[in-house]
Amino acid sequence: MMRSDHVFSKPLTIQPTAIDLFAGAGGMTEGLRKAGFKSLLANEYDAMAAQTFSYNHPNVPVIIKDIKELSVDEVLEMAKIKVGELSLISGGPPCQGFSLAGSRLDKDPRNQMFKEFVRLVKGLEPEVFLFENVAGILSMSKGEALKAIVSEFTSIGYKCQYRLVNAADYGVPQARPRFILFGVREGNNFGFPEATHSAIGKNMDFFSTELKPYVTVWDAISDLPIIQQGEGEEVLNHSGNYVNEFQRERRGIRKPGVIYNHRATRHSEAIVKRYAAIPEGGDNSQVPEELRTKKINVFKLDGRKPARTVTCNHRTDLLHPKVPRGTTVREAARLQSFDDDYQFFGNLTRKAKYVTQDDQVGNAVPPLLAKALGDHMRKMKKW
């Protein structure tokens, strides 16, 4: 049984349409789906990530090819639209190592993926584009790279606005900073969604009902089956019990009571002893010297706070707050705000040529962040 096109948001004037470039496992598409967007098409280079996308979004065609080979005419034909009819194009092209020639992006291959994104936006003329990326893009080349990026979009007729957002502010149990840039073809810029969550005692009155407290790691994963290192399965039954709203909403709509990808890496006795010595919220530098290694980027999650950024190495670098082991793909997916019925395909090790389950989860846009952005666009554009 495949996922339905069930939409959780209240419908507005029209159903906006979207195309997702650099789609990966589909975190952006999933969030936009929940915000009421109709996804017409996705493009992804990696076949395993595309398999995950297609399984979870069976009604969305996926073109599996290098974006450099993707033509505007092919997109129009596959999406069954004309130039200017599309509501939104979203994408997060890899932008590490931008190269500049003066104040503009030059022809360095590292810039090519971004240039292809611009090419398709120019050719398809969506009402809005959404460009998301790493927080470090703000400081690349001392800010000159960002100026060049904005200049590229401005030159094809879009008004640009950008901001660094924190996924935790929108109900994601993870303090994940992301750079978001909107481009609007016609009309005025429309800002960014207001935060729905905050840290009690920081930007929030304890008695305020306007903002909810941040969703913590333990809020997110405490109901999942507790497994030790080397235990777990790709498909497990869940008790069906939940203790908070976040857990209830992660049950999904296809197979409530079933969870996928909850399999823990097997660790040696020495690694388990080292992990056990790391205090909750601490790192590998805090273990006794005789257990310590040169590697210090191993962090034990603090169950009382939103998680650190979930990376592609979470099974070795991001530890469960209570059990001395790395996080499972399902735990990482929960921290990214994926529903339990969102299944990831592929290996857990990098022996194959395709991206792993870890890569797919770590590289994804958190669906609840994408939903917040989608809800805001619909409200401001009256879609």
C-alpha positions in Angstrom: 0.0 0.0 0.0 1.5 3.3 -1.0 1.2 6.8 0.6 -2.0 8.7 -0.2 -2.1 12.3 -1.2 -3.8 13.2 2.1 -3.2 16.8 3.0 -3.2 18.1 6.5 -3.5 21.8 5.9 -6.7 23.6 5.4 -7.2 24.3 1.6 -6.8 27.9 0.5 -7.9 29.5 -2.8 -6.1 27.1 -5.2 -3.8 24.2 -4.9 -0.3 25.4 -5.7 2.1 23.2 -7.7 5.7 22.5 -7.0 8.8 20.9 -8.6 11.7 19.7 -6.4 15.2 19.8 -7.8 18.1 18.0 -6.0 15.2 16.2 -4.3 17.2 13.5 -2.4 14.9 11.3 -0.2 12.1 13.9 -0.5 12.1 15.9 2.8 11.1 19.1 1.0 8.4 17.4 -1.1 7.0 15.7 2.0 6.7 19.0 3.9 5.2 20.8 1.0 2.7 17.9 0.6 1.6 18.5 4.1 1.2 22.2 3.4 -1.1 21.4 0.5 1.2 21.6 -2.5 0.7 19.3 -5.4 4.2 18.0 -6.4 4.4 17.6 -10.2 7.9 16.4 -10.6 11.3 15.7 -8.9 14.8 15.4 -10.1 17.5 13.4 -8.3 20.8 12.0 -9.5 21.2 9.2 -7.1 19.2 6.0 -7.9 18.8 4.9 -4.3 17.7 8.3 -3.0 15.2 8.3 -5.9 13.9 4.9 -4.9 13.2 6.2 -1.4 11.5 9.3 -2.9 9.4 7.3 -5.3 8.2 4.8 -2.7 7.0 7.6 -0.4 5.7 9.8 -3.2 4.4 7.2 -5.8 2.3 9.8 -7.6 5.3 12.1 -8.3 7.4 11.3 -11.4 11.1 11.3 -10.7 13.7 12.0 -13.4 16.9 10.2 -12.4 19.6 12.1 -14.2 22.3 14.7 -13.8 20.6 18.1 -13.7 23.0 19.3 -16.4 21.2 16.9 -18.8 17.7 18.1 -17.7 16.1 20.4 -20.3 13.3 22.9 -19.7 11.2 21.2 -22.4 11.6 17.8 -20.7 10.4 19.3 -17.4 7.4 21.0 -19.1 6.4 17.8 -20.8 6.8 15.5 -17.7 5.0 18.0 -15.4 2.3 18.7 -18.1 2.6 22.5 -17.6 3.4 25.6 -19.7 6.0 28.2 -19.0 4.8 30.5 -16.2 2.1 28.1 -14.8 4.2 26.6 -12.0 3.8 28.0 -8.5 7.1 26.9 -7.0 10.5 25.4 -7.7 12.5 24.3 -4.7 16.0 23.0 -4.5 19.2 22.9 -2.5 22.2 22.6 -4.9 25.5 21.8 -3.3 27.3 25.1 -3.0 30.5 24.3 -1.0 33.5 26.1 -2.5 31.9 28.7 -4.7 34.4 30.4 -6.9 34.2 34.0 -7.9 35.5 36.1 -10.7 35.4 39.6 -9.4 31.9 40.0 -8.0 30.3 37.3 -10.0 30.3 33.5 -10.0 32.8 32.2 -12.6 32.7 29.0 -14.6 34.4 26.9 -11.9 32.8 23.4 -11.9 31.9 23.9 -8.2 29.4 26.5 -9.3 27.8 24.4 -11.9 24.9 22.9 -9.9 23.8 26.3 -8.7 24.0 27.6 -12.3 21.7 24.7 -13.4 19.2 25.6 -10.8 19.1 29.2 -12.1 18.8 28.0 -15.6 15.7 26.0 -14.9 14.1 28.7 -12.8 14.7 31.1 -15.7 13.3 28.7 -18.2 10.2 27.6 -16.2 9.3 31.0 -14.7 7.7 29.8 -11.5 5.8 32.4 -9.4 8.3 31.7 -6.5 11.5 29.7 -6.1 12.8 28.4 -2.8 16.6 28.0 -2.5 17.8 26.3 0.7 21.4 25.6 1.7 24.0 25.4 4.5 24.3 28.3 7.0 27.9 28.8 5.9 26.8 30.2 2.6 26.4 33.6 4.4 30.1 33.9 5.1 31.6 32.3 1.9 34.2 34.6 0.4 33.4 37.1 3.1 29.8 37.5 1.9 30.7 38.0 -1.8 29.4 34.6 -2.8 25.9 35.4 -1.4 25.9 38.8 -3.2 26.8 36.9 -6.5 24.0 34.4 -5.8 21.4 37.1 -5.3 22.7 38.9 -8.4 22.2 35.8 -10.5 18.5 35.5 -9.5 17.9 39.2 -9.7 19.2 39.2 -13.3 16.5 36.7 -14.3 13.7 38.9 -12.9 13.2 37.8 -9.3 13.0 39.8 -6.1 15.1 38.1 -3.5 14.9 37.8 0.3 16.9 35.5 2.6 17.3 34.5 6.2 19.0 32.0 8.4 16.3 29.9 10.1 16.5 27.3 12.9 14.4 24.2 12.3 13.7 23.9 16.0 11.7 27.1 15.8 9.1 25.2 13.7 8.7 22.1 15.8 11.6 20.0 14.5 13.5 18.4 17.5 16.8 19.6 16.1 18.7 22.8 16.3 19.5 22.8 12.6 20.3 26.1 11.0 19.4 26.4 7.3 19.8 29.3 4.8 16.6 30.0 3.0 16.2 32.3 0.0 12.9 33.1 -1.6 12.6 34.6 -5.0 9.3 36.2 -6.2 8.6 36.8 -9.8 5.8 39.3 -9.4 4.5 41.3 -6.4 6.3 42.1 -3.2 8.5 40.0 -1.0 6.5 38.2 1.7 8.9 37.6 4.5 9.3 34.4 6.5 7.1 32.3 8.8 7.0 33.3 12.4 8.4 30.8 14.9 5.9 28.4 16.5 8.3 27.1 19.1 10.9 28.6 21.4 13.1 27.9 24.5 11.3 28.5 27.8 13.0 31.3 29.6 14.7 32.6 26.4 12.3 34.2 24.0 9.2 32.9 25.7 7.1 33.7 28.7 6.5 30.5 30.6 2.8 31.2 30.7 2.5 32.3 27.1 0.2 30.3 24.9 1.5 31.8 21.6 4.7 29.7 21.4 5.2 26.1 22.2 8.4 24.9 23.9 11.0 23.3 21.8 10.5 19.6 21.0 13.4 17.8 22.7 15.3 14.7 21.7 13.5 12.7 24.4 10.2 14.1 23.3 10.9 12.8 19.8 12.3 9.3 20.4 11.3 8.1 23.9 8.4 6.0 22.5 10.6 4.0 20.1 11.6 0.5 21.0 14.8 0.6 23.2 17.4 -1.5 21.4 21.0 -2.2 22.2 24.0 -2.0 19.8 23.6 -4.6 17.1 19.9 -5.0 17.6 16.8 -3.9 15.7 15.3 -4.6 12.3 14.3 -2.8 9.1 10.6 -3.4 10.0 9.4 -3.4 13.6 6.1 -3.2 15.4 5.4 -0.2 17.6 3.3 -0.3 20.7 1.1 2.4 19.3 1.4 4.4 22.5 2.6 8.0 22.6 3.1 10.6 25.3 3.0 13.8 23.4 1.7 15.5 20.2 4.9 15.1 18.3 5.0 11.4 18.7 1.3 11.1 17.9 1.8 13.0 14.6 4.7 10.8 13.6 2.5 7.7 13.4 1.8 8.4 9.7 -1.3 7.4 7.9 -0.3 4.2 6.0 0.7 1.6 8.7 0.3 3.1 12.2 2.1 0.8 14.6 4.9 -0.1 12.2 8.3 1.6 12.1 11.0 1.2 9.6 14.8 1.4 9.6 15.3 1.0 13.4 18.5 -1.0 13.3 21.5 -0.2 15.5 25.1 -0.5 14.4 27.1 -3.3 16.1 30.0 -1.8 18.2 33.0 -3.5 19.8 33.2 -3.8 23.5 35.8 -1.0 23.6 33.6 1.4 21.7 30.6 0.6 23.9 32.7 1.3 27.0 33.8 4.6 25.5 30.3 5.6 24.6 29.0 4.7 28.0 31.6 7.0 29.6 30.4 10.1 27.6 28.0 12.1 29.8 24.6 13.0 28.3 25.1 16.1 26.3 28.9 15.6 26.3 31.5 14.5 23.8 34.4 12.1 23.3 36.9 14.5 24.9 35.2 13.9 28.3 35.9 10.2 28.6 38.8 8.8 30.8 42.1 9.2 29.0 42.7 5.5 28.7 39.5 5.2 26.7 39.9 8.3 24.6 40.8 8.4 20.9 42.0 11.2 18.7 38.4 11.6 17.4 36.5 14.2 19.3 33.5 14.8 17.1 31.4 12.1 18.9 28.5 13.7 20.7 25.9 12.1 23.1 22.5 13.7 22.6 21.0 15.7 25.5 17.5 14.3 25.8 16.3 17.6 27.4 17.1 19.8 24.4 16.7 19.7 20.6 19.3 17.6 18.9 22.5 18.9 17.3 22.4 18.9 13.5 21.8 15.3 12.3 24.7 14.5 9.9 25.3 11.8 7.4 27.5 10.1 10.1 24.9 10.0 12.8 25.3 6.3 13.6 28.9 6.9 14.7 29.0 10.6 15.7 25.6 11.2 17.3 24.8 8.9 20.2 21.6 7.9 21.9 21.1 9.8 25.1 20.5 6.7 27.3 22.0 3.7 25.4 25.7 3.5 24.6 25.4 3.3 20.8 24.9 5.5 17.7 21.5 6.6 16.6 19.5 4.4 14.3 18.2 5.7 11.0 14.7 5.8 12.4 15.8 7.9 15.5 17.6 10.3 13.1 14.5 10.4 10.9 12.4 11.3 14.0 14.9 14.1 14.8 14.5 15.3 11.2 10.6 15.1 11.8 9.9 12.4 9.2 6.8 10.3 9.9 7.3 6.6 10.9 5.8 5.4 7.7 8.4 7.1 5.6 10.7 4.3 4.6 14.4 4.7 3.6 16.1 2.3 1.2 19.7 1.4 0.7 22.7 0.2 2.6 23.9 1.3 6.0 27.6 1.3 4.9 29.3 3.1 2.0 30.3 -0.1 0.1 27.9 0.6 -2.7 28.0 3.4 -5.2 24.7 4.8 -4.1 24.1 7.0 -1.1 23.3 5.3 2.2 20.2 5.6 4.4 22.3 7.8 6.7 23.1 10.1 3.8 19.5 10.4 2.8 18.3 11.3 6.3 21.2 13.6 7.1 21.0 15.5 3.8 17.2 15.9 3.9 15.3 19.1 4.6 13.3 18.5 7.8 9.6 18.0 6.6 8.2 20.2 9.4 10.5 23.1 8.3 9.4 22.6 4.7 5.8 22.6 5.8 6.2 25.8 7.7 7.7 27.4 4.7 4.9 26.0 2.5 2.2 27.2 4.8 3.7 30.7 4.9 3.9 30.9 1.1 0.3 29.8 0.7 -0.9 32.4 3.2 1.1 35.2 1.6 0.4 34.3 -2.0 -3.2 33.4 -1.3 -2.7 30.0 -3.0 
